[in-house]
Amino acid sequence: MNDYLLEILFGVFFALMVLGAPITVALGVAALGAIYYLGDNPIKMVQIAWSSVGSFPLMALPSFILAGALMEAAGLSRRLINFAESLAGPFTGGISAATVMACLFFGAISGSGPATTAAVGMLMIPAMARAGYSRGYGAAVTAAAGGLGIIIPPSIPMVIYGISAMGMQPPAKAIEEFGTFQSVSISKLFIAGFFPGFVMAGMLLTLNYIRCRRAGYHGTSEPLSIRMIGQAAYKGFWALMAPVVILGGIYSGLFTPTEAAIVAIFYTLFVGIFIYGDLSWSKISDALETTTWLAGRVLLVLFAASVFGRILVENNVPGVIAETMLSLTNSRYVIWAMVIGFLLFVGMFMETLAAIMILVPVMLPVAYQMGIDPVHFGIVMICTLSVGFQTPPLGENLFIASGISNVSLEEISMRALPFAAASIFAIFVIAVFPEISLWLPRMMGY
């Protein structure tokens, strides 16, 4: 490794971030500066980026974004929320619990944290305020639960992690010590994320119940009714079937995640136009415009982050970091604590997708050398980075919830901190007990 490579790469990157440059610019300029320092041809930057973003699995990214936008336009999210409210509404803290459940359902069709927060928050934050909840608390619980959108499959960060990890082989030393590691695939990641998502949601629901009981936030005035649940399920049947069709097709092996995204688009178009009748040409046009903007933004980040990450790998930076961490301790639990703490810090300042692209080449070798399954590591990584959506200063979900509720960012941030702590506790549980992630893929033959 060149003596001043890290100083140039990270020095330029952090300097531009402090100056307020977009992360794409910061990553790209830092990578270009490193390429010039190494004496390589700058055209290498284009070649690396093109090879990294020109993959078949990456086609799932814009497709899932479009599917999520169409589902929101077609009214599927509204029907999912009504069903969740019929289940949880009558209990203590029921409306906020319904918000968590709605984020769980919507995460299974959107794959995005901010999209989940916006779709659910537009309906549930005003509903909580009308029921006597503090608007700040309603915004905080929505921002916290919105992070479930990237944990419950299908998940856009899982697609990016899968693409990043697929090309990385475990070190020979790790294979010699721990045996053969399982391969990484996007389908396996989708299956592995199922139970961890419910663990995270369960922790949020538990804390929500405790906080609502102390604050005196009651449920809806109507008692729990099988009839109302049945009516909500009947009206939202096609919305509830969306995750079944998408995930069922992937889990059964009927189609790949990329094909599942296309199926989701056509399913939503059919339901929205011919069954619910809520999907007009203008709404489809708006969904396409949203998809173009979001997908373009994400792909630009991936373009720059892939070059940044490749420079790190080619100069053995991951190997140096792995050796440094392993020289400090040989305890897997201490390594997990160091990794999770670092990812929590990174998640506060960096977009999730860029963080995954940069950090997978750096941190996956550490996981391999500790005998940690790469799929399990990916799930823990994504769960940890999801906390960044609800923590300042980046906290995209906080900004969205603040805009919807008209509550200051500072108040929402303070009210969201206990939910962040609950999420971190759940992450450590998932990390320490790998079967939470790996049992279902193994049972399904992966």
Summary of the structure (lengths in Angstrom):
residues: 446
radius of gyration: 21.8
end to end distance: 37.5
largest distance: 71.4
contacts: 1670
relative contact order: 0.15
helix: 80%
strand: 0%
